[in-house]
Structures are given as structure tokens and as C-alpha cells.
């Protein structure tokens, strides 16, 4: 499905997100308040708007109400919070993703401020480092809905109990779902008959309270199953 996405902030982060989304076939609008940052030639496929994403009138003129997603990606946490709140409360945008610049401000990026998903680069980088070097443990990559659900990863060691067995054999705990398998350079959408292999990176969405059970089932640690 093609989405219309507004990105507040056309710095390096905003432009990188825009290029990725455009490459995936989506329509992207970059909103930037600094004239010197308005460089349409850098992402020519995007719609560029010179405006302040913290001003209601500017967001109205940009037709943010017609967007499926708003990404608050400026380098200012206050601006990202205000943009998120306006997008959610004034324009009823279905999904709001906000960039957290300073770790000490992360606690503010909640539903009360209109944020559906908060992305802290240091946290994400740390998770990706862990994911790259950790085999046989669960790594939390991202949190959705302020802790109600998480994106987690487990890299299967050769000793895992379900290596060589089809996915249908894995008794998944409630409130959890296997959403992808990264195998080498391939990303697989899992089906019940797909066999698991040692070294597979299993990507789950699950609630925080069942993370231990997911780890226990996949890795065979009966102590955590309950």
C-alpha cells in the first residue's frame, strides 16, 4: 500500500528516511523551517515545504490531515513533541513516529504527546550492535506503544530445540508473533512449513511480559516457561 508521509525536519536524518520511503514506493513530503536546509535537489522525488511543523496553520496548509504517517525527525526534542501532538490531536494522523535526540527526554515521548513510536538513535544503535554479536539470547530492538509491545530478535544457536523443525512445531506463547526470519542476506516471511536453521535471526513482536516465555520456548530454557 502506498502511503502519504510527512517528515518534519530535512536534515540528514529526515532526508535519509525520505529516500528510504520513496525507494519503497511511498509519497513523501519534507517540511523544513530553515531556508538554508531547503535543498530539493537532494531528494528531488519528495515534495518540499518551507514551513514550521510546530505551527498549526503551517500543518493545515501542508494538508497533514491527508497523511497516513507523520515522522517528527528534527534535531530538537521540543519541536518533535509539539509536532507529534498537533499531528495526532488536531489532524488525527493514524501513526506518528518521533525521533528522540536526548536520552533523558525519552520518557516524554508517550501517547500523551501523540507519539505512537519513539526512536532513540543511541538505543537503536546499541540494540543493533547487540543483535550483531549476540547468539542465543533475546535482544529488544524497538518498543511500540510505550512498552505494550516490542520488536525483539533471537539468533538461533545450533543447540536450540527447534533447529531443523518446521515453524508449526514451535509452541508460541500468547501475545507473540514471529514476523520475519533473516537468513544470511535474505529476509523470509515465515510460513508454518518453513524449517528453522542454526544462525537464523528470528524477529518477533511480543508484549514485554511474554519476552521471557518467547526466549524460553525458542532457546529451550524451561525455567522461564510459566
C-alpha positions as CSV (number, residue, x, y, z in Angstrom):
1,X,0.0,0.0,0.0
2,X,1.3,3.4,-1.0
3,X,1.2,5.9,1.9
4,X,1.5,9.6,2.1
5,X,4.1,10.5,4.7
6,X,5.1,13.9,6.1
7,X,8.5,14.3,7.6
8,X,9.3,17.3,9.8
9,X,12.9,18.1,9.5
10,X,15.0,17.9,6.3
11,X,18.4,17.4,7.9
12,X,20.5,14.3,7.4
13,X,18.0,12.1,9.3
14,X,14.9,13.4,7.6
15,X,16.4,13.1,4.2
16,X,17.6,9.6,4.8
17,X,14.2,8.5,6.0
18,X,12.6,10.2,3.0
19,X,14.9,8.4,0.5
20,X,14.2,5.1,2.1
21,X,10.5,5.6,2.0
22,X,10.5,6.9,-1.6
23,X,12.5,3.9,-2.6
24,X,9.7,1.7,-1.1
25,X,7.2,3.5,-3.3
26,X,5.6,6.0,-0.8
27,X,4.8,9.6,-1.3
28,X,6.9,11.8,0.9
29,X,6.6,15.5,2.0
30,X,9.5,17.1,3.7
31,X,8.7,20.0,6.0
32,X,11.6,22.3,6.9
33,X,11.6,25.7,8.6
34,X,15.2,26.7,7.8
35,X,15.5,28.1,4.3
36,X,19.2,27.0,4.1
37,X,18.1,23.4,4.7
38,X,15.5,23.6,1.9
39,X,17.5,21.7,-0.8
40,X,15.0,19.9,-3.1
41,X,17.8,18.7,-5.3
42,X,19.0,16.3,-2.5
43,X,15.7,14.4,-2.6
44,X,14.0,15.5,-5.8
45,X,11.3,12.9,-5.6
46,X,9.9,14.4,-2.4
47,X,7.5,17.3,-2.0
48,X,9.3,20.1,-0.2
49,X,7.5,22.6,2.0
50,X,9.1,25.6,3.8
51,X,7.2,25.9,7.0
52,X,7.3,25.4,10.7
53,X,6.0,22.0,11.7
54,X,5.1,23.3,15.2
55,X,2.6,25.8,13.8
56,X,-1.0,24.7,13.3
57,X,-1.5,26.9,10.3
58,X,1.5,25.5,8.6
59,X,0.4,21.9,9.0
60,X,-3.0,22.8,7.8
61,X,-1.6,24.4,4.6
62,X,0.6,21.3,4.1
63,X,-2.5,19.1,4.4
64,X,-1.1,16.9,7.1
65,X,-4.6,15.6,7.7
66,X,-4.3,13.8,4.4
67,X,-1.2,11.9,5.6
68,X,-1.1,8.3,6.8
69,X,2.0,8.9,8.8
70,X,3.9,11.8,10.3
71,X,7.6,11.5,11.2
72,X,8.9,14.2,13.6
73,X,12.6,14.0,12.8
74,X,14.1,17.3,13.7
75,X,17.1,17.7,15.9
76,X,15.0,19.4,18.6
77,X,13.1,17.2,21.0
78,X,10.7,20.0,21.9
79,X,9.8,20.6,18.3
80,X,9.3,16.8,17.8
81,X,6.9,16.6,20.7
82,X,4.9,19.6,19.6
83,X,4.7,18.3,16.0
84,X,3.6,14.9,17.2
85,X,0.9,16.3,19.5
86,X,-0.5,18.5,16.7
87,X,-0.4,15.7,14.2
88,X,-2.3,13.3,16.5
89,X,-4.8,15.7,18.2
90,X,-5.5,18.3,15.6
91,X,-5.2,16.2,12.4
92,X,-5.9,12.6,13.7
93,X,-2.9,11.2,11.8
94,X,-3.1,7.4,12.2
95,X,0.6,6.9,13.0
96,X,3.1,9.3,14.5
97,X,6.8,8.4,14.7
98,X,9.1,10.7,16.7
99,X,12.9,11.0,16.9
100,X,14.4,11.3,20.4
101,X,17.6,13.3,20.3
102,X,18.5,13.3,24.0
103,X,18.1,10.1,26.1
104,X,17.0,12.0,29.2
105,X,13.9,13.2,27.3
106,X,12.8,9.7,26.2
107,X,10.2,9.4,29.0
108,X,8.3,12.3,27.5
109,X,7.6,10.6,24.1
110,X,4.4,8.9,25.0
111,X,0.8,8.6,23.8
112,X,0.0,11.8,25.9
113,X,2.2,13.7,23.4
114,X,0.7,11.9,20.4
115,X,3.7,9.6,19.8
116,X,3.0,6.0,18.7
117,X,6.6,5.0,18.2
118,X,9.6,6.8,19.7
119,X,13.0,6.1,18.1
120,X,16.1,6.9,20.1
121,X,19.2,6.6,17.9
122,X,21.6,5.6,20.7
123,X,19.1,2.9,21.9
124,X,18.6,1.6,18.4
125,X,22.3,1.6,17.6
126,X,23.0,-0.3,20.9
127,X,20.3,-2.8,20.0
128,X,21.8,-3.3,16.6
129,X,25.2,-3.8,18.0
130,X,23.9,-6.4,20.4
131,X,21.9,-8.0,17.7
132,X,25.1,-8.3,15.6
133,X,27.1,-10.0,18.3
134,X,24.6,-11.9,20.3
135,X,23.7,-15.5,19.6
136,X,21.4,-17.4,21.9
137,X,19.7,-14.5,23.7
138,X,16.8,-12.1,23.2
139,X,17.6,-8.6,22.1
140,X,15.0,-5.8,22.2
141,X,15.3,-3.7,19.1
142,X,12.4,-1.3,19.3
143,X,9.4,-0.6,21.6
144,X,5.9,0.2,20.3
145,X,3.0,1.8,22.1
146,X,5.2,2.9,25.1
147,X,6.2,-0.6,26.2
148,X,3.0,-2.5,25.4
149,X,4.7,-4.3,22.6
150,X,8.3,-4.8,21.5
151,X,10.2,-5.8,18.4
152,X,12.8,-8.4,19.5
153,X,15.4,-10.7,17.9
154,X,16.8,-14.1,18.8
155,X,19.6,-15.6,16.8
156,X,19.3,-19.4,16.9
157,X,22.3,-21.3,18.2
158,X,22.9,-24.9,16.8
159,X,21.7,-26.2,20.2
160,X,18.2,-24.6,20.0
161,X,15.5,-27.3,20.3
162,X,13.6,-26.4,17.2
163,X,16.5,-26.2,14.7
164,X,15.6,-28.4,11.8
165,X,11.9,-28.4,12.6
166,X,9.1,-26.5,10.9
167,X,7.8,-23.3,12.5
168,X,4.4,-25.0,13.1
169,X,6.2,-27.1,15.8
170,X,7.1,-24.1,17.9
171,X,4.5,-23.5,20.6
172,X,4.5,-19.7,20.6
173,X,3.3,-18.0,23.8
174,X,0.2,-15.8,23.7
175,X,0.7,-12.2,22.7
176,X,3.6,-13.0,20.5
177,X,4.2,-13.5,16.7
178,X,7.1,-14.5,14.5
179,X,7.1,-11.8,11.8
180,X,10.3,-12.4,9.9
181,X,13.4,-14.6,9.5
182,X,16.7,-13.1,8.5
183,X,18.8,-15.9,6.9
184,X,22.1,-14.6,5.5
185,X,21.2,-11.8,3.1
186,X,17.6,-13.0,2.7
187,X,14.5,-11.8,4.6
188,X,11.9,-14.5,4.8
189,X,8.2,-14.2,5.6
190,X,7.7,-17.2,7.8
191,X,5.1,-19.9,6.9
192,X,4.1,-22.9,9.1
193,X,6.1,-25.4,7.0
194,X,9.4,-23.4,6.9
195,X,12.2,-25.2,8.8
196,X,14.4,-23.3,11.2
197,X,18.1,-23.3,10.7
198,X,21.0,-22.6,13.1
199,X,22.1,-18.9,12.7
200,X,18.6,-17.8,11.7
201,X,17.7,-14.3,13.1
202,X,14.1,-14.6,14.3
203,X,12.2,-11.3,14.6
204,X,9.2,-11.3,16.9
205,X,6.6,-8.8,18.0
206,X,5.5,-9.6,21.6
207,X,4.4,-7.9,24.8
208,X,7.1,-7.2,27.4
209,X,5.6,-9.7,29.8
210,X,6.0,-12.7,27.5
211,X,9.5,-11.9,26.3
212,X,10.9,-14.4,28.8
213,X,8.5,-17.1,27.6
214,X,9.5,-16.5,24.0
215,X,13.1,-16.8,24.9
216,X,12.4,-19.9,26.9
217,X,10.5,-21.6,24.1
218,X,12.9,-20.8,21.3
219,X,16.0,-21.5,23.3
220,X,14.7,-24.4,25.4
221,X,15.1,-22.8,28.9
222,X,12.2,-24.5,30.8
223,X,12.9,-22.3,33.9
224,X,11.3,-19.3,32.1
225,X,8.2,-21.1,30.8
226,X,5.2,-20.3,33.0
